[in-house]
Amino acid sequence: MENENSLLWEVSWWEFVFVTIFLAGGAAYLTGRAIARAWQPDLLLAAYIVLLAAATRFIHFALFGGSLLTLHYYLVDLIVLLIIAFIGKRMTRSRQMTTQYGFRYARTGPLSWKTKD
């Protein structure tokens, strides 16, 4: 398949979905979950995802013939992985707050909670 350069993917859309969203996105979600369970700050999560995005670019390069040092596609991978990681952290934090502090907080959705009246 020839390069189908797009705004989001470099080689092909299925490669972007498989590597960035399924493989690296799963790792980003689990990283966000682990950071939430350890009550660590958001900055540490962002630092881990920066490294994960670099590893994702390497997989694109090594397996699918993408470019290794392209800032544009690195930033695309980074943004997608940061979104997935922070969703994982927020979902876990919401569950934590309503389970551990159920006397004080009630869950209002998968990503939020509120103070009980």
N, C-alpha and C positions, 0 to 999 in steps of 0.2 A: 504494500500500500504506500502510495506516495504521501509525502507530508501534506496534511490538511490543516496547516496552521490556522488556528482560530484564536479567539480572545482567551478561552479557557484551557484548551488542550493543544498540545504541540504536534503529536503524531496522529492519534485518532481518538475519538470520543470514548470508545470502549476501554481503551488503555487508561484514559484519565479516570473513568468510573471505577475500573477494577483496582488500579494501584492507589490513586489518591483518595477516593471515597471509601471503598471497601477495606482495603488492607491498611493503609495509613490512617484512614478515618476511624477504623475500629481501634487501632492503637491509640489514637488521640482521645477517643471516648474513654477508654480504659485508663489513660493517664489522667484525664480530668476527674474521673471517679476516684482514683487513688489519691490525688491531691486533696480532694474534698474529704475523704475518709481520714486523712492524716491532719486535717485542719491547717493546711499550708496556704500561703498567700498566692494571689493571682500571678504575681510576677514570676514565681518559680514555675508555675504552669506554662507561662509564656516562654520561658527559657527552654523548657523541655520540648515545647512544640517547635521552636526555632531549629533545634537539633533534629527533630523528627522530619521536618520539612526538607532539611538537607539530605537526610537518608532517603526520603521519597524521591528527590531529584536524582539521586544516584541510581535508584531502581529504574526510573524512567530511562536513564542513560544506559545502564548496563543491559537491561533486558529488551528494551524497545527502540533503541537507537535515538533517543531524544538527546537534547543538549544538556550538559552537566552544569555549566556556569552561565545560565541565562537568568538575569534578574527578574524579568517579567514573569516567567513561569514559576520561578521560586516564590515570588510574592503571591501568585495565584494559589499555589499549594499551601503556602503559609496561612493565607486568609481562610481558606476552606478548612484547614486543620484546626485553626484557632476557634472557629465557629463551632465545630464539632466538639472540641475539647471543653469549651466553656458551657456548652449545652450539657455535656456529661457531668461537669462539676456542679452545675446549677440543679440538675435533677437529683443528684445525690445529696446535695446540701438541703434541698427542700425536704427530702425524705428524712434526713438527719434531724432537722429542726422540729419536724412534727412528731417524730418518734421519741427523741430524747427529751424534748421539752413540750410534750403533748399538753401539759397543764397550761402552757402559755401561748402556744401557736397552733393554728389550724391550717391545713393545706387548702389552697385555693385553686391549684392546678398542678400540672407536672413540674413547673418551673418556679412556683411561687408559694408563699405562705403569708398568713396575716396574724396579727395579735388577736387573741380571743377577748371578747368583751366581758 
